[in-house]
Amino acid sequence: MKANVGRIDRIARLAVGAAMIGLGVWALGCIAAVIFWVVGGVLFLTGLTGLCLLYALFHIDTSGRTRPSAPRSHGARPA
C-alpha cells in the first residue's frame, strides 16, 4: 500500500499520539490508560508510516500526490 497521509497530518498524528501515550501513564483507571495507549499508539504508528487504513478504506489521500493523467494528443491523429 502507498502512503496516504500528508506531511502536516503526519506531524499532528505524531504529536497527538505521543501526548496520548504519555497521558496514558497518568490515567487514573486501567481501562482509561489502555484506551489512551491504544489510540495514541495507532495515531503514532500512522504518523510514522504515513499509511492510514481508514483513509484507504474511504479513498482519502492527504499526501498531496496526484494520479498521473493519461497523455492527451493535441489534435494529431495517427496516420
C-alpha positions in Angstrom: 0.0 0.0 0.0 1.1 3.5 -0.7 1.3 6.3 1.9 -1.9 8.4 2.1 -1.1 10.7 5.0 0.3 14.1 4.2 3.1 16.0 6.0 1.0 18.2 8.3 -1.3 15.2 9.0 1.7 13.1 10.0 3.2 15.7 12.3 -0.2 16.1 14.0 -0.6 12.4 14.4 2.9 12.0 15.9 2.3 14.8 18.3 -1.2 13.8 19.4 -0.2 10.1 19.5 2.8 10.8 21.7 0.7 13.0 24.0 -2.0 10.3 24.4 0.6 7.7 25.1 2.1 10.0 27.8 -1.3 10.7 29.2 -2.0 7.0 29.5 0.8 6.8 32.0 -1.0 9.2 34.3 -4.6 8.0 33.6 -6.5 7.2 36.8 -8.1 4.0 35.6 -6.7 0.9 34.0 -9.3 1.0 31.2 -8.6 4.7 30.5 -4.9 4.0 30.4 -5.3 1.2 27.9 -7.6 3.3 25.7 -5.1 6.2 25.7 -2.2 3.8 24.8 -4.1 2.0 22.0 -5.5 5.2 20.4 -2.2 7.0 20.9 -0.2 4.1 19.5 -2.4 3.9 16.4 -2.0 7.6 15.8 1.7 7.5 16.4 2.2 4.5 14.1 0.1 6.0 11.3 2.2 9.2 11.7 5.4 7.2 11.4 4.4 5.1 8.4 2.3 7.6 6.5 -0.4 5.0 6.0 -3.8 5.1 7.5 -6.1 2.1 6.8 -9.2 4.1 7.4 -8.1 6.7 4.8 -7.5 3.8 2.4 -11.0 2.4 3.1 -12.7 5.7 2.4 -10.3 6.7 -0.5 -8.9 9.7 1.4 -5.4 10.9 0.5 -3.9 13.9 2.2 -0.4 13.2 0.9 -0.8 15.8 -1.9 0.2 13.2 -4.6 -1.9 13.3 -7.7 -2.5 10.4 -10.0 -0.8 10.8 -13.3 -3.3 11.5 -16.0 -3.3 9.8 -19.4 -1.3 11.6 -22.0 -3.5 13.6 -24.3 -3.0 14.1 -28.0 -3.2 17.6 -29.2 -5.3 17.2 -32.2 -2.7 15.0 -34.0 -4.2 11.8 -35.3 -2.2 8.7 -36.2 -2.0 8.0 -39.9 
